[in-house]
């Protein structure tokens, strides 16, 4: 079967230079972890990105003023900061960047992949517990807290993925998560939904969670494990196993599995 590698695409030299300088400037400004300073940077950047001019105090009709006020992370609330288990200090450092990430993705340039891969990788280094090298993150990806999330080298996270890191989430080297998949690290008590238990969830190395699939809290999708489309992994996925269904069960074992692998 043919093997198709990603093509190497480039914007014009002039655009590439502008894109990289913008990312470098934001990266330098975000190095200061003070939430107030980061909020100022985000407010300015979103004002320029959406309105095409430097930040100025809100004026005009009520809708225009509401828009300008909403560029400032201090005037927004995000779902994770309501959670009782949030580390308020750690989240406060990251909230301006998470707000910028979400608004960037919804902006006129949010679907530009060349720019977006680089912009989100830069943000991830400030938001995540750890972000490795050559990590590709597509638009629409959402994280919960950020500070409990580790993404190792050469991982790809496709569009509209939910990475719930209320507990610890580790995505090991070379793993891939496909469009609209969900990976969880928290679970609700059966009788009282307000009771939450956080777990450690791990993917990989070289695991795949495919389209619209779900990995529940506390699950380990082991090396080369694969969760098929629409599957719900409610139990650990052994190395090299392909699972599918609700709940997900083993369908086959990859042919590249070593002879000592279970069911091989």
For each residue, the residues with C-beta under 8 A, 3 or more apart:
1:
2:
3:
4:
5:
6:
7:
8:
9: 114
10: 16 114
11: 15 16 19 114 115
12: 15 16
13: 16 17
14: 17 18
15: 11 12 18 19
16: 10 11 12 13 19 20
17: 13 14 20 21
18: 14 15 21 22
19: 11 15 16 22 23 114 115 118
20: 16 17 23 24 118
21: 17 18 24 25
22: 18 19 25 26
23: 19 20 26 27 115 118 119 122
24: 20 21 27 28
25: 21 22 28 29
26: 22 23 29 30 41 45 119 122
27: 23 24 30 31 122 125 126
28: 24 25 31
29: 25 26 32 37 38 41
30: 26 27 38 41 97 122 123 126
31: 27 28 126
32: 29 37 38
33: 38 93
34: 37 38
35: 38 39 73 92 93 95 96
36: 39 40
37: 29 32 34 40 41
38: 29 30 32 33 34 35 41 42 73 93 96 97
39: 35 36 42 43 72 73 74 96
40: 36 37 43 44
41: 26 29 30 37 38 44 45 96
42: 38 39 45 46 71 72 73 96 97 99 100
43: 39 40 46 47 55 71 72 73
44: 40 41 47 48 54 55
45: 26 41 42 48 49 100
46: 42 43 49 50 71 100 103 107
47: 43 44 50 51 53 54 55 56 68 71
48: 44 45 51 52 53 54 55
49: 45 46 103 104 107 108 109
50: 46 47 67 71 103 107 108
51: 47 48 68
52: 48
53: 47 48 56
54: 44 47 48
55: 43 44 47 48 71
56: 47 53 59 68
57: 68
58: 64 65 66 68 69
59: 56 64 65 68
60: 64 65
61: 64 65
62: 65 66
63: 66 67
64: 58 59 60 61 67 68
65: 58 59 60 61 62 68 69
66: 58 62 63 69 70
67: 50 63 64 70 71
68: 47 51 56 57 58 59 64 65 71
69: 58 65 66 72 75
70: 66 67 75 76
71: 42 43 46 47 50 55 67 68 103
72: 39 42 43 69 75 76
73: 35 38 39 42 43 76 95 96 99 100
74: 39
75: 69 70 72
76: 70 72 73 99
77: 81 82
78: 81 95 98 99
79: 82 83
80: 83 86 91 144 145 166
81: 77 78 86 88 91 95
82: 77 79 86
83: 79 80 86 144 166
84: 196
85: 166 196 198
86: 80 81 82 83 91 145
87: 90 91 145 147
88: 81 91 92
89: 92 93
90: 87 93 94 145 147
91: 80 81 86 87 88 94 95 145 146 147
92: 35 88 89 95
93: 33 35 38 89 90
94: 90 91 97 98 126 127 145 146 147
95: 35 73 78 81 91 92 98 99
96: 35 38 39 41 42 73 99 100
97: 30 38 42 94 100 101 123 126 127
98: 78 94 95 101 102 127 143 146
99: 42 73 76 78 95 96 102 103
100: 42 45 46 73 96 97 103 104 123
101: 97 98 104 105 120 123 127
102: 98 99 105 106 142
103: 46 49 50 71 99 100 106 107
104: 49 100 101 107 109 110 116 119
105: 101 102 110 116 139 140
106: 102 103 110
107: 46 49 50 103 104 110
108: 49 50
109: 49 104 112 115 116
110: 104 105 106 107 116 139
111: 116 139
112: 109 115 116
113: 116 117 138
114: 9 10 11 19 117 118
115: 11 19 23 109 112 118 119
116: 104 105 109 110 111 112 113 119 120 137 138 139
117: 113 114 120 121 136 137 138
118: 19 20 23 114 115 121 122
119: 23 26 104 115 116 122 123
120: 101 116 117 123 124 137 141
121: 117 118 124 125 131 135 136 137
122: 23 26 27 30 118 119 125 126
123: 30 97 100 101 119 120 126 127
124: 120 121 127 128 131 135 137 151
125: 27 121 122 128 131
126: 27 30 31 94 97 122 123
127: 94 97 98 101 123 124 143 146 147 149
128: 124 125 131 143 146 147 149 150 151
129: 146 147 148 149 150
130: 150 151 152
131: 121 124 125 128 135 151
132: 135 151 152 153 154 155 173
133: 153 154
134: 153 154
135: 121 124 131 132 151 153 154 155 156 157
136: 117 121 155 156 157
137: 116 117 120 121 124 141 156 157
138: 113 116 117 141 157 158 159 161 179
139: 105 110 111 116 159 160
140: 105 159 160 161
141: 120 137 138 157 159 160 161 162 163
142: 102 161 162 163
143: 98 127 128 146 149 163 164 165
144: 80 83 148 163 164 165 166
145: 80 86 87 90 91 94 148 149 165 166
146: 91 94 98 127 128 129 143 149 165
147: 87 90 91 94 127 128 129 165
148: 129 144 145 165 166 167 168 169 185
149: 127 128 129 143 145 146 163 165 169 171
150: 128 129 130 168 169 170 171
151: 124 128 130 131 132 135 155 157 171
152: 130 132 155 170 171 172 173 174 175 204 205
153: 132 133 134 135 173 174
154: 132 133 134 135 173 174
155: 132 135 136 151 152 171 172 173 174 175 176 177 204
156: 135 136 137 175 176 177
157: 135 136 137 138 141 151 161 163 171 176 177
158: 138 161 176 177 178 179 181
159: 138 139 140 141 179 180
160: 139 140 141 179 180
161: 138 140 141 142 157 158 177 178 179 180 181 182 183
162: 141 142 181 182 183
163: 141 142 143 144 149 157 169 171 177 183
164: 143 144 169 182 183 184 185 186 217
165: 143 144 145 146 147 148 149 168 169 185
166: 80 83 85 144 145 148 185 186 196 198
167: 148 185 186 198 199 200 201 217 218
168: 148 150 165 185 198 199 200 201
169: 148 149 150 163 164 165 183 185 200 201 202
170: 150 152 200 201 202 203
171: 149 150 151 152 155 157 163 175 177 202 203 204
172: 152 155 175 202 203 204 205 206 207
173: 132 152 153 154 155 204 205 206
174: 152 153 154 155 204 205 206
175: 152 155 156 171 172 203 204 205 206 207 208 209
176: 155 156 157 158 207 208 209
177: 155 156 157 158 161 163 171 181 183 203 208 209
178: 158 161 181 208 209 210 211 212 213 229
179: 138 158 159 160 161 211 212
180: 159 160 161 211 212
181: 158 161 162 177 178 209 210 211 212 213 214 215
182: 161 162 164 213 214 215
183: 161 162 163 164 169 177 201 203 209 214 215
184: 164 187 201 214 215 216 217
185: 148 164 165 166 167 168 169 198 199 200 201 217 218
186: 164 166 167 196 197 198 199 217
187: 184 196 197 199 216 217 218
188: 193 195 196
189: 192 193 194 195 196 197
190:
191:
192: 189 195
193: 188 189
194: 189
195: 188 189 192
196: 84 85 166 186 187 188 189
197: 186 187 189 217
198: 85 166 167 168 185 186 217
199: 167 168 185 186 187 217 218
200: 167 168 169 170 185 218
201: 167 168 169 170 183 184 185 215 217 218 219 220
202: 169 170 171 172 219 220 221
203: 170 171 172 175 177 183 207 209 215 220 221 225
204: 152 155 171 172 173 174 175 207 221 222 223 225
205: 152 172 173 174 175 223 224
206: 172 173 174 175 223 224
207: 172 175 176 203 204 221 222 223 224 225 226 237
208: 175 176 177 178 225 226 227
209: 175 176 177 178 181 183 203 213 215 221 226 227 233
210: 178 181 213 226 227 228 229 231
211: 178 179 180 181 229 230
212: 178 179 180 181 229 230
213: 178 181 182 209 210 227 228 229 230 231 232 233 248
214: 181 182 183 184 227 231 232 233
215: 181 182 183 184 201 203 209 219 221 227 233
216: 184 187 219 232 233 234
217: 164 167 184 185 186 187 197 198 199 201
218: 167 185 187 199 200 201
219: 201 202 215 216 233 234 235 236 237
220: 201 202 203 236 237
221: 202 203 204 207 209 215 225 226 227 233 236 237
222: 204 207 225 236 237 238 239 241
223: 204 205 206 207 239 240
224: 205 206 207 239 240 254 256 257
225: 203 204 207 208 221 222 237 238 239 240 241 242 243
226: 207 208 209 210 221 237 241 242 243 254
227: 208 209 210 213 214 215 221 231 233 237 243 244 248
228: 210 213 231 242 243 244 245 248 251
229: 178 210 211 212 213 244
230: 211 212 213 244 246
231: 210 213 214 227 228 243 244 245 246 248
232: 213 214 216 245 246 247 248
233: 209 213 214 215 216 219 221 227 237 243 247 248
234: 216 219 247 248
235: 219 247 248
236: 219 220 221 222
237: 207 219 220 221 222 225 226 227 233 241 243 248
238: 222 225 241 250 261 262
239: 222 223 224 225 257 261 262
240: 223 224 225 253 254 256 257 258 261 264
241: 222 225 226 237 238 250 252 253 254 262 263
242: 225 226 228 250 251 252 253 254
243: 225 226 227 228 231 233 237 248 249 250 251
244: 227 228 229 230 231 248 249 251
245: 228 231 232 248 249 251
246: 230 231 232
247: 232 233 234 235
248: 213 227 228 231 232 233 234 235 237 243 244 245
249: 243 244 245
250: 238 241 242 243 253 263
251: 228 242 243 244 245
252: 241 242
253: 240 241 242 250 257 261 262 263 264
254: 224 226 240 241 242 257
255:
256: 224 240
257: 224 239 240 253 254 261 264
258: 240 261 264
259: 264
260: 264
261: 238 239 240 253 257 258 264
262: 238 239 241 253
263: 241 250 253
264: 240 253 257 258 259 260 261
